[in-house]
């Protein structure tokens, strides 16, 4: 009888220990990263507050190396014994206390950790990333990154360490657009967010690229939520308070006007001024600038103005140099729209006046003033305050000598930068 009782005790203890080992083994494999809220940190028993998910533009990794551990469902021990000795009850109660402590549900954004892991995926994503998302089911051990060309409305998602082409297919791409459900496949994604989409896979590099041309000019934020890579699409004004679009005139196949020295071309001067301006704007936390080009490329005129309109820019500035058949022509002028109303008290004419005065003062050139640019496509079709700046005449040897000096190109960039800030003072005061 005693041997039988001892055997039963040993059996129960063995079952309990086996369950503990199974529990801990499973727990080690359940990890979730990059989600805000309250979690249990690995190796602890108390909830730890994490900051909101860092929202990333162009990279996958967050700024934290912390890992959060989510406990699995409770392990239930069944016994066919109807009665337990005092010692046996104590052993079982210790196990139940351990199990209930480790599997406590933690409230996160109004739901439990278990619900966020295994509940409605779309609703969980919407709680974190918003109601307009492209969602990609991640292959095991893959790493994702995303880049965007806002001018052409193109988003490129690259997945590295993909085992084979079957690991990532059109069926693994979904959309969320205010619906609490995932709608998958090319047709569903293209329905309201994307104009066209394609996928390529390189077995040699184990890389899959998804190319999407969106229907509108979206900005994005990226998240890793459970087993999904989420691209949250945002209107630019949902993210940025101040938006300007800067255009370096001509470029690529269109070199613009030739300089009187026979060696200088307008597009190179325009681009260099814009690149100096970019250094200033990109280091200004109060202004978000988008650029039609930052290299020797030729965006179409329609794409340039569509970018300004599509991001709902506050200001649209196109940088050019002037030229004339007369070598005597010189100085600085600005073109503007004569049909654009005052709106909140600031319009195309207001912007042109500000910029041309600051440019002429900074460069010491003749102030020629402002002229109608209604016959210029980007001015005619712009829905936002726009000006086309003619910095100087490169057909004039004195103006050309001046603008070939890099310090003067930096001065021109600074004058435009100062004009942008002055414009915002008018815009925000409603003068």
C-alpha positions as CSV (number, residue, x, y, z in Angstrom):
1,X,0.0,0.0,0.0
2,X,2.8,2.4,1.0
3,X,4.7,1.6,-2.2
4,X,1.5,2.3,-4.2
5,X,1.0,5.7,-2.5
6,X,4.7,6.5,-3.1
7,X,4.4,5.6,-6.8
8,X,1.4,7.8,-7.2
9,X,3.3,10.7,-5.6
10,X,6.2,10.2,-7.9
11,X,3.9,10.0,-10.9
12,X,2.2,13.3,-10.0
13,X,5.4,15.1,-9.4
14,X,6.8,13.8,-12.7
15,X,3.7,15.1,-14.5
16,X,4.0,18.5,-12.8
17,X,7.7,18.8,-13.7
18,X,7.1,17.7,-17.3
19,X,4.4,20.4,-17.6
20,X,6.7,23.0,-16.2
21,X,9.5,22.1,-18.6
22,X,6.9,22.2,-21.5
23,X,5.6,25.5,-20.4
24,X,9.0,27.2,-20.1
25,X,10.1,25.7,-23.4
26,X,7.0,27.1,-25.2
27,X,7.3,30.5,-23.4
28,X,10.9,30.9,-24.6
29,X,9.7,30.8,-28.2
30,X,6.9,33.4,-28.0
31,X,8.3,36.8,-28.6
32,X,6.7,40.0,-29.9
33,X,8.6,43.2,-30.7
34,X,7.8,46.8,-31.6
35,X,4.4,47.1,-30.0
36,X,3.4,49.7,-27.5
37,X,1.5,49.2,-24.3
38,X,2.1,47.1,-21.1
39,X,4.0,43.9,-21.3
40,X,5.9,41.4,-19.2
41,X,9.6,41.7,-19.9
42,X,11.6,38.5,-20.3
43,X,13.0,37.2,-17.1
44,X,10.6,39.2,-14.9
45,X,7.2,38.8,-13.3
46,X,6.0,42.4,-13.2
47,X,4.5,44.5,-16.0
48,X,6.8,47.0,-17.6
49,X,5.6,50.1,-19.5
50,X,7.1,50.5,-22.9
51,X,7.0,53.6,-25.0
52,X,4.8,53.9,-28.1
53,X,6.1,52.1,-31.1
54,X,8.9,54.1,-32.8
55,X,7.6,54.9,-36.1
56,X,10.2,54.4,-38.8
57,X,10.4,55.8,-42.3
58,X,12.9,53.9,-44.1
59,X,14.2,51.2,-41.9
60,X,13.0,48.2,-40.3
61,X,14.6,48.2,-36.9
62,X,13.3,50.2,-33.9
63,X,15.6,52.2,-31.6
64,X,15.2,49.7,-28.8
65,X,16.8,46.3,-28.3
66,X,14.3,45.3,-25.7
67,X,12.4,42.1,-26.2
68,X,9.0,41.3,-24.7
69,X,7.9,37.9,-23.7
70,X,4.3,36.8,-23.9
71,X,3.2,33.8,-21.8
72,X,1.2,31.1,-23.6
73,X,-2.1,29.8,-22.5
74,X,-2.3,28.2,-19.0
75,X,-1.2,24.6,-18.8
76,X,-4.0,22.6,-17.1
77,X,-3.0,19.5,-15.1
78,X,-5.7,16.8,-15.0
79,X,-5.8,14.2,-12.3
80,X,-8.0,11.1,-12.0
81,X,-7.7,11.2,-8.2
82,X,-10.8,12.3,-6.4
83,X,-8.9,12.9,-3.2
84,X,-5.4,14.2,-2.4
85,X,-3.3,14.0,0.7
86,X,-2.3,17.3,2.3
87,X,1.2,17.0,0.8
88,X,-0.2,16.3,-2.6
89,X,-2.6,19.3,-2.4
90,X,0.3,21.5,-1.5
91,X,2.3,20.4,-4.5
92,X,-0.6,20.9,-6.9
93,X,-1.5,24.3,-5.4
94,X,2.1,25.5,-5.8
95,X,2.0,24.6,-9.5
96,X,-1.3,26.3,-10.0
97,X,0.0,29.5,-8.4
98,X,3.1,29.5,-10.6
99,X,1.0,28.9,-13.8
100,X,-1.6,31.6,-13.0
101,X,1.1,34.1,-12.2
102,X,3.0,33.5,-15.5
103,X,-0.1,33.5,-17.7
104,X,-1.8,36.6,-16.3
105,X,-3.5,38.6,-19.0
106,X,-2.0,42.1,-19.5
107,X,-4.2,44.9,-20.7
108,X,-2.8,46.6,-23.8
109,X,-4.8,49.2,-25.7
110,X,-8.1,48.0,-24.3
111,X,-7.5,44.3,-25.1
112,X,-5.6,41.4,-23.6
113,X,-2.2,40.2,-24.8
114,X,-3.7,37.0,-25.9
115,X,-6.4,38.8,-28.0
116,X,-3.7,40.9,-29.6
117,X,-1.7,37.8,-30.5
118,X,-4.5,35.6,-31.6
119,X,-7.6,37.7,-31.9
120,X,-8.8,39.8,-34.9
121,X,-5.6,40.7,-36.7
122,X,-7.0,43.7,-38.7
123,X,-8.5,45.3,-35.6
124,X,-5.2,44.8,-33.7
125,X,-3.2,46.4,-36.6
126,X,-5.7,49.3,-36.8
127,X,-5.3,50.0,-33.1
128,X,-1.6,50.5,-33.6
129,X,-1.1,51.7,-37.2
130,X,-4.3,53.4,-38.2
131,X,-7.1,52.6,-40.6
132,X,-5.2,52.7,-43.9
133,X,-2.6,50.1,-44.3
134,X,-0.8,47.7,-46.6
135,X,0.0,44.5,-44.6
136,X,2.5,41.9,-45.6
137,X,2.7,38.5,-43.9
138,X,6.4,38.0,-43.0
139,X,8.2,34.8,-44.0
140,X,10.1,33.3,-41.1
141,X,13.5,35.0,-40.3
142,X,13.0,37.7,-43.0
143,X,14.0,41.3,-42.7
144,X,12.0,44.1,-44.3
145,X,12.9,47.6,-45.5
146,X,10.9,50.2,-47.5
147,X,11.8,53.1,-49.7
148,X,9.6,55.6,-51.4
149,X,9.7,57.9,-54.5
150,X,6.9,60.3,-53.7
151,X,7.3,62.1,-57.0
152,X,6.2,58.9,-58.9
153,X,4.1,57.6,-55.9
154,X,6.2,54.5,-55.8
155,X,6.8,52.4,-52.7
156,X,9.4,49.6,-52.8
157,X,9.3,47.0,-50.1
158,X,12.3,44.7,-49.9
159,X,12.3,41.4,-47.9
160,X,15.7,39.8,-47.3
161,X,16.4,36.2,-46.2
162,X,13.4,34.8,-48.0
163,X,13.8,31.0,-48.3
164,X,12.1,30.7,-51.7
165,X,9.5,32.4,-53.9
166,X,6.7,30.4,-52.2
167,X,7.4,32.1,-48.9
168,X,6.1,35.4,-50.2
169,X,3.4,35.7,-52.8
170,X,0.6,38.1,-53.7
171,X,-1.7,36.2,-51.4
172,X,0.5,37.4,-48.5
173,X,-0.2,41.1,-49.2
174,X,-3.3,42.6,-47.7
175,X,-5.0,45.9,-47.4
176,X,-6.9,47.6,-44.5
177,X,-8.9,50.7,-45.4
178,X,-11.2,51.4,-42.5
179,X,-12.4,47.7,-42.5
180,X,-11.9,45.4,-39.5
181,X,-10.8,42.6,-41.8
182,X,-7.8,41.7,-44.0
183,X,-8.5,41.6,-47.7
184,X,-5.7,39.8,-49.5
185,X,-4.3,39.5,-53.0
186,X,-3.4,42.0,-55.8
187,X,-7.0,42.8,-56.7
188,X,-8.0,43.7,-53.2
189,X,-4.9,45.8,-52.5
190,X,-5.3,47.6,-55.8
191,X,-9.0,48.3,-55.3
192,X,-8.6,51.6,-53.4
193,X,-5.0,52.2,-52.4
194,X,-2.7,51.0,-55.2
195,X,-2.7,51.7,-58.9
196,X,-0.5,48.8,-59.8
197,X,1.8,46.3,-58.1
198,X,4.5,43.8,-59.1
199,X,6.8,41.3,-57.3
200,X,10.2,40.0,-58.1
201,X,12.3,37.3,-56.4
202,X,16.0,36.6,-56.5
203,X,16.9,33.1,-55.4
204,X,20.6,34.0,-55.5
205,X,20.1,36.9,-53.1
206,X,17.1,35.4,-51.3
207,X,15.4,38.7,-51.7
208,X,11.8,39.6,-52.7
209,X,10.8,43.1,-53.9
210,X,7.3,44.3,-54.0
211,X,6.8,47.5,-56.1
212,X,3.6,49.5,-55.6
213,X,2.5,52.6,-57.4
214,X,-0.1,54.2,-55.1
215,X,-3.2,56.1,-56.3
216,X,-2.3,59.2,-54.3
217,X,0.7,60.9,-52.8
218,X,0.9,59.0,-49.4
219,X,3.6,59.3,-46.8
220,X,4.0,56.2,-44.6
221,X,5.0,54.8,-41.3
222,X,6.2,51.2,-40.8
223,X,5.5,48.7,-38.0
224,X,6.3,45.1,-37.1
225,X,3.1,43.7,-35.5
226,X,3.2,40.1,-34.7
227,X,4.0,38.2,-37.9
228,X,3.1,41.1,-40.1
229,X,5.0,44.0,-41.7
230,X,2.6,47.0,-41.8
231,X,2.9,50.0,-44.0
232,X,0.6,52.7,-42.6
233,X,-0.4,55.2,-45.3
234,X,-0.8,58.8,-44.2
235,X,-1.8,62.0,-45.8
236,X,1.3,64.2,-45.6
237,X,-0.7,66.8,-43.5
238,X,-1.5,64.0,-41.1
239,X,2.2,63.9,-40.2
240,X,3.6,67.3,-41.0
241,X,2.3,70.8,-40.2
242,X,4.5,72.7,-42.6
243,X,5.2,71.3,-46.1
244,X,7.1,72.9,-49.0
245,X,8.0,71.4,-52.4
246,X,11.3,72.5,-54.0
247,X,11.9,72.1,-57.7
248,X,15.3,72.3,-59.4
249,X,14.3,73.4,-62.9
250,X,15.2,71.3,-66.0
251,X,17.6,68.4,-65.5
252,X,18.5,65.2,-67.2
253,X,17.7,65.3,-70.9
254,X,16.8,69.0,-70.5
255,X,19.9,71.0,-69.6
256,X,18.1,74.4,-69.7
257,X,19.8,77.6,-70.9
258,X,23.5,77.6,-71.8
259,X,25.9,80.0,-70.0
260,X,27.7,82.7,-72.0
261,X,31.0,80.9,-71.3
262,X,29.9,77.9,-73.4
263,X,30.6,75.5,-70.6
264,X,27.9,76.2,-67.9
265,X,24.4,74.8,-68.1
266,X,21.4,76.1,-66.2
267,X,20.3,72.7,-64.8
268,X,23.5,72.3,-63.0
269,X,23.3,75.7,-61.3
270,X,19.7,75.1,-60.4
271,X,20.4,71.8,-58.8
272,X,23.4,73.0,-56.8
273,X,21.4,75.8,-55.3
274,X,18.6,73.4,-54.4
275,X,21.1,70.9,-52.8
276,X,22.4,73.8,-50.6
277,X,18.8,74.7,-49.8
278,X,18.1,71.0,-49.0
279,X,20.9,71.0,-46.3
280,X,19.1,73.9,-44.6
281,X,15.6,72.5,-44.9
282,X,16.5,68.9,-43.9
283,X,18.0,70.2,-40.7
284,X,15.0,72.3,-39.9
285,X,12.6,70.3,-37.6
286,X,9.7,72.7,-38.3
287,X,9.5,72.2,-42.0
288,X,9.1,69.1,-44.2
289,X,10.5,69.6,-47.7
290,X,9.9,67.4,-50.7
291,X,12.1,67.7,-53.8
292,X,11.2,67.0,-57.4
293,X,14.8,66.0,-58.1
294,X,18.1,65.8,-56.2
295,X,20.2,64.5,-59.1
296,X,20.6,65.0,-62.9
297,X,17.1,63.6,-63.8
298,X,14.2,65.0,-65.6
299,X,10.8,64.7,-63.9
300,X,8.0,65.7,-66.2
301,X,6.4,69.1,-65.6
302,X,3.1,67.4,-64.8
303,X,4.8,65.2,-62.1
304,X,6.4,68.2,-60.5
305,X,3.2,70.2,-60.1
306,X,1.3,67.0,-59.2
307,X,3.7,66.5,-56.3
308,X,3.0,70.0,-54.9
309,X,-0.7,69.6,-55.3
310,X,-0.7,65.9,-54.1
311,X,1.0,66.6,-50.8
312,X,-1.0,69.8,-50.2
313,X,2.1,71.9,-50.0
314,X,2.0,75.3,-48.3
315,X,4.6,76.6,-50.8
316,X,5.9,75.5,-54.1
317,X,9.2,77.0,-55.3
318,X,10.9,76.3,-58.6
319,X,14.6,77.4,-58.9
320,X,15.8,78.5,-62.4
321,X,18.3,80.8,-64.0
322,X,17.4,83.3,-66.8
323,X,18.9,83.9,-70.2
324,X,18.4,86.3,-73.0
325,X,19.6,86.9,-76.6
326,X,20.8,90.2,-75.3
327,X,24.0,89.9,-73.3
328,X,22.9,93.1,-71.4
329,X,20.0,91.4,-69.6
330,X,20.8,90.9,-65.9
331,X,19.3,90.7,-62.5
332,X,16.8,88.6,-60.5
333,X,13.1,88.2,-61.1
334,X,10.2,85.9,-60.1
335,X,7.2,84.6,-61.9
336,X,3.8,84.1,-60.3
337,X,0.2,83.2,-60.9
338,X,-2.1,86.2,-61.5
339,X,-5.2,84.1,-61.1
340,X,-4.5,82.6,-57.7
341,X,-6.7,84.3,-55.1
342,X,-5.5,85.6,-51.7
343,X,-7.1,82.8,-49.8
344,X,-5.9,83.3,-46.2
345,X,-4.1,86.5,-47.2
346,X,-1.0,84.9,-48.8
347,X,-0.8,83.7,-52.4
348,X,1.5,83.2,-55.4
349,X,2.2,86.9,-55.8
350,X,3.0,87.3,-52.1
351,X,5.5,84.4,-52.3
352,X,7.2,85.8,-55.4
353,X,7.6,89.3,-53.9
354,X,9.2,87.8,-50.7
355,X,11.6,85.6,-52.6
356,X,12.8,88.0,-55.3
357,X,13.5,90.8,-52.8
358,X,15.6,88.5,-50.5
359,X,17.4,86.9,-53.5
360,X,18.4,90.2,-55.0
361,X,19.5,91.6,-51.6
362,X,21.6,88.5,-50.8
363,X,23.3,88.3,-54.2
364,X,23.7,92.1,-54.9
365,X,21.9,91.7,-58.3
366,X,19.5,94.0,-59.9
367,X,15.9,93.6,-58.6
368,X,13.9,93.2,-61.7
369,X,10.7,92.5,-59.8
370,X,7.9,90.0,-60.5
371,X,6.2,89.0,-63.8
372,X,3.1,86.9,-64.7
373,X,3.9,83.3,-65.3
374,X,0.4,82.1,-66.2
375,X,1.7,80.6,-69.4
376,X,4.1,78.3,-67.4
377,X,2.6,74.9,-66.8
378,X,3.7,74.4,-63.3
379,X,2.4,77.8,-62.3
380,X,-0.8,77.6,-64.3
381,X,-1.7,74.2,-62.8
382,X,-0.5,74.8,-59.2
383,X,-3.3,74.8,-56.6
384,X,-0.9,76.1,-53.9
385,X,1.1,79.3,-53.6
386,X,3.9,79.0,-56.3
387,X,6.7,81.0,-57.7
388,X,9.4,80.3,-60.3
389,X,12.6,82.1,-59.4
390,X,15.0,83.4,-62.1
391,X,18.1,83.8,-59.8
392,X,20.2,85.6,-62.4
393,X,21.0,85.8,-66.1
394,X,23.7,83.2,-67.1
395,X,23.7,84.8,-70.5
396,X,25.3,87.8,-68.8
397,X,29.0,87.5,-68.0
398,X,28.8,89.4,-64.7
399,X,25.8,87.4,-63.4
400,X,27.4,84.1,-64.6
401,X,30.6,84.9,-62.8
402,X,28.7,85.7,-59.7
403,X,26.6,82.5,-59.7
404,X,29.6,80.2,-60.5
405,X,31.0,81.1,-57.1
406,X,29.7,78.5,-54.7
407,X,29.5,81.0,-51.9
408,X,26.9,82.9,-53.9
409,X,25.0,79.7,-54.6
410,X,24.9,79.1,-50.9
411,X,23.8,82.7,-50.4
412,X,20.9,82.2,-52.9
413,X,19.9,79.0,-51.0
414,X,19.9,80.9,-47.7
415,X,17.8,83.7,-49.2
416,X,15.2,81.2,-50.3
417,X,15.3,79.5,-47.0
418,X,14.7,82.8,-45.2
419,X,11.9,83.6,-47.6
420,X,10.2,80.3,-46.7
421,X,10.3,81.2,-43.0
422,X,9.0,84.7,-43.7
423,X,6.2,83.2,-45.8
424,X,5.1,81.0,-42.9
425,X,4.9,84.1,-40.6
426,X,2.4,85.6,-43.1
427,X,0.6,82.3,-43.5
428,X,0.2,81.6,-39.9
429,X,-0.8,85.2,-39.0
430,X,-3.2,85.4,-41.8
431,X,-1.8,88.7,-43.1
